Amino acid sequence: MRWEDGRESGNVEDRRGQRPGRGAPIGIAGLLAVLAISYLSGADPRQILSLLSGLQSNVSEAPSGGGASGPPGDQMGRFASVVLASTEDVWRGVFDRSGRRYGEPKLVLFSERVESACGFASSAVGPFYCPGDSKVYLDLSFFRELESRFGAPGDFAQAYVIAHEVGHHVQNLLGTSERVSLLERRAAKREANALSVRLELQADCLAGVWGHFANAKQKLIEPGDVEEGLAAAAAIGDDRLQREAGRRVQPESWTHGSSAERVRWFRVGLERGALEACDTFRGSS
């Protein structure tokens, strides 16, 4: 994948090495100090407390490292930033051509655990998108797991992972996620799982749409890259994961789709390069 000379995104938050939190409580001594300052200055103590809380939050949540790509030599951080920038360029163009505006998501790089608008999460959950704050969350160690555990090496396989999560952001902007969420709340468990599968397969297809334009417009894709992406899609199918865990394959419990389904829809997006091609909710799709 030709990414080394690509533009880096300005929408990356580097929280690696940080502990999620909201800052330490002010304590009795601090409260007395606030009251003293209020008495001497005539300021409202609530305003002083609010200011201190804001400073604590900024200290605990400020990004670490050297900007979007982290410290010098941070190749993986820079790679993620370049891939995100590519998705920005592709989806801005797709939305512009349909008369819509594309609001760019943020990419949060973290290590071990992170706090989002969707709550606390550990690296064990894998990469995820939170519609509450329009951010993609990624522990870069997942890329090592993608190769060692799932047998899906390669930089395009890693790019597919980011593009899939950005696909969820596209669904959020289009209102698809909200509509599916409403249907899931009204449905029985089996039907809710089926809806979740269709939503995830659509995100795979949208990742393919990004790959289509990344190849046509940005010349990022090299020979063998598409195969890497397809291998990654196959590696994280629900049926394969259930087999590897020593469990019986149970389609009614799937949330992301089978390996064959994920490969199929990623390929549809790659070949067609159109939002309309990614209607995984139509009929027996």
N, C-alpha and C positions, 0 to 999 in steps of 0.2 A: 504494500500500500504506500503510495507516494504522499506522505504527510509532512515530511521534515521541513519543507519550505512553505507550509500553509500558514494562514493567518490564525493567531490565537484569539480566543474569545475573551471579552472583558466581563463575562458573566459567570466567573468561577470564584467560589468561596473556598479557600483552603483552611479547613479546620483540623487537619491532621495533627495528632499529638495533643489535642485539647480534650479536656473533660467537660461534657455538657453540664450546664448548670446556670443558675440565675444569680449567682453572687451570694456571698455570705450574709446572714442576718445582721442587722445593725447593732443589736445588743443594747443593754441598759446604759453602759457608758456612752455609747454613741448617741442614744436618745437624749441623755442629759446634755451632751455637747450641742445637739440640735436645738434644745430648749434655750440654752445659754446664748447661742448665736441669734436665735429669734428675739430674745429679750433685748440684746444689745443693738440689733439692727432694725428691729421693728418689722421684720419679714414674717410672713405666715409660715409656721413650722411645717405645714403640709407641703408647701412649695419646696422647702429645703429637703424634706424627706424624698419628694419626687425626684429632685435633681440628683440626690445621692443614689437612688435606685437606678436611675438611668445610667449613671457613671459605672455602677457595679455591673449592670447588664452589658455595657459596652466592653468593659474589661474582660468579662467571662466569655463573650461571644466574638471578640475581634478575631479576624483571620490571622493565622500564623504563616510563616514562610515568606517567600519572596514574590508575592503577587499571585497571578493566575497559575503560573507554572511552578510555583514553589521555589525552593533553593536551587542554586546552580547544580546542573547535572541531574535534575529531576526529569528524566526523559518521559516517564509514564504520566506525570502531571501535565507536561507540555502536550503529550499525545492526546490526552483527554480534552484539553483545551482546544486543540486544533480540530478534533472531531466535532466538538460542540459548535465551533465556529462554522464548520461545513454544514451542519444541520441548520444553523441560523440562516445561512445564505440560501439553502435549498428551500426551506419552508417559507421564508419571506417571499421568494419568487412564486411559489405555488399559491400562497394566499393572495398575493397581489394580482395574479392572473384571474382569480375568482372574485375579485372585488372586496376581499377581506383584509384585515390588518393582523399581522402575526406578532403577538407579544412574546418576546424571547424568555425562555425559562432560565433559571440559575442552575448551575451544577455545583453541588457541595461535595468536596472531597473530605472524607473523614477516616478515622482509624478506630476500630473496635466498636464504638458506639456513638450515637448522635441523637440530638434532639431536633425534631421538626414540628411543623404545625399539626402533623398527624400523630405526634407522641414520640416517646423514646424508642429507639431501635438499635439492635446490635448488628454487627457484620454478618451474623449467621442468617439474617433474612435475605441477604443478597442486595443487589442494587434495587432501588425503588423510586417511584415518583409520588410526590405528595401534592394533591390538587389544592390543599389548603394554603400553601405558600408558593405554588408553581415552581417547585424545585426538584431536581433529580439528585438523589443521594447515592454516592458510590464510594465504597472502600476499595482502593486499587488492588488490595490483596485478592479480590475476587478474580482478577485476571489470572493470577497464578493458580487458583483453584480451578478455573475454567480449563486450563491446560492439564494440570496434574490429576484432578478428580474426574473431570468430564471428558478429557481427551480431545479438547477443541483448542489447539494452539493457533497463534497467528494474530497479527494486528487487526485484520479485518474482522475476525471473530470478536475481538474486543470492541471494535467500532460498532458492530451489530448490537452489542449489549447496550451501549449508550444510545444508539439510534432507536432501539425498542422503547427505552424509557422516555425519550423525547416524543416518540409516537403517542404515549399516554398523555403527554402535554398537548399534543395536537387534538386528541380526542376531547380533552378538557375544554380547549378553546372552542371546539365545534359544538359543544354541549352533549356529545355522545356519552361521556362518562356519567353525567348527571341523569340522563334518561335511563341508562342501564341500571344505575344505582336505585332509582325509583322502582323499576321493574323487579329487581332482585329482592327488595324489601317486601314486595307483595307475593312473591313466588315461593313455592315449596323448595326444599333444599336441592333436589335434583335439577329443577328448572333454573334455580339461582346459579348452580355450578355451570350449567350449560351456557348461561348468559356470560358468566365470567370467562369461560373458554373463548367465546366469540369475541369478547372485548380484547383478550390477550392476543388472539390470532390476528385481529385487526391491527394491533400494535406491531406485530411481526410484519404484516403487509406494508404498514407505513414505514417501517425500517427499510423495507425493500424499495419503497418509493425514494427515500433518501439515497440509497445505493444507486438507483437508476440515474439520478441527476448528478450524483458525485462522480459517476463514470462519464456521463455525457458532457457535463459542463466543466467540471473541475479536474478531470483526468486523475483522480485519486487511485482508481482501482488498477491493480496489476494482475497478470496471469496468476491464477491460483487463489486470488482473494475471494471470489464468489464461492468457491468450494469451501473456504474457511468459514464464511458466514453460514452456509448451509449446514456445515458440520456442527457449528455452535447451536443452530436452531434445533437440529436433531438431538444433540446431546442433552438438552434440557426439556425434552418432551416428558409429559407426565407418565406415560406408559413405561418409558425407559427408566425413569427415576424410581418408579414402583418396583420394577424388576430388580434393579440394582440394590434396592433396600430389602430384597427377599420377600416382597409382598406380592399378593395376587393383583393383577391388573384390574382396576375398577374404574371404568370410564365415568360412572356416576359421581365419583369423587374428584374428578379432574378439575383443575382451575386454569390451566394454560393450554391444554391440548396435547395430542399425541405428537411424537416426533415427526411422523409423516405429515400431519396437519400443519405443524409449524414450518416445516420445509416448504410445503406447497404454497402457503400464503406469503412467506418471505420471497419465494420465487415469483409469485404473481406481481408483487410490488416491484421487484427488480425488472421484470420484463415489460410491464405495462406503464409504470411511472405515473399513475393517476389515482387521485383520491377515490374516484368512482369505482375503480377496480377492487377496492378494499372493503366492499360491502359484505362482511362476514355474517351479517344478520339476516340476509335474504334467504328465505326458504330453507332448503336443506344444505346450505353452504357449509 
